[in-house]
């Protein structure tokens, strides 16, 4: 009975772990901004450098 | 006698006027300086280049603040102020001989100093990683989106854009995201859209954050589309874009 209880707890624990959004936990811990938003922010900065008059001013563009 | 005096006075006036006129002609105005810099930086102008050039000249007024020395080179200090809002604005140091930009400072909204660059320029990245761009880059035509153009993009309709901004183009970035870029010549607003396909939202929470060096980031969802608006403009102007996307999918 005791063993079944321990096994049940372990199964429930691992089942719960499957439902946790670990990726978002890590994202929040790293920069308080999801990896997706950081990527979009980088794309925006890239656009601001390449698709504004910055492209005339900054060499190598 | 009286006539002779008048004649002398006329000659003196003409000489003084000519001197003032030639002096005015020899000094380069800030707008002329900026035009020379932009023209010298690019020998072949693509249609997009020309559009950005015209947008920048149309949406900004230029002021010459004085002279400065950067790395031993004499530079004119020129500030570009937007016509339709107070911020953001940008200050340039332009080499007085070679007409190239030696440095610039960039102020975001709320007078936040976003960026200071002394050139030669090293590419700035937010987190030091490579550019996330891949896929095609398609550039659209000139579209004024304020109130009457509802055919701008296939996914959504913008009811209004901030004054001076125009649609520049769309490009595809990874993970199903599309980026629509709007610009006033100097700054950009990006609208990212993505169809929910695999049943997983990339950004779970709708909301607003401010990221230093980038600006405001709005995230939201409408039906099966998630969208993100990024830009450094006064908050009410960005909110108009965000609300108009939310309503018009």
Interface residues (C-beta under 8 A of the other chain):
Chain A: X21 X24 X31 X33 X34 X36 X37 X38 X39 X40 X41 X42 X43 X44 X45 X46 X47 X48 X49 X51 X52 X53 X54 X55 X56 X57 X58 X59 X60
Chain B: X37 X38 X41 X42 X48 X49 X52 X53 X56 X92 X101 X104 X117 X119 X120 X121 X123 X124 X125 X126 X127 X129 X131 X132 X133 X168 X169 X171 X173 X174 X175 X177 X179 X181 X183 X185 X186 X187 X188 X190 X192 X202 X203 X204 X209 X211 X213 X214 X215 X217 X219 X228 X230 X231
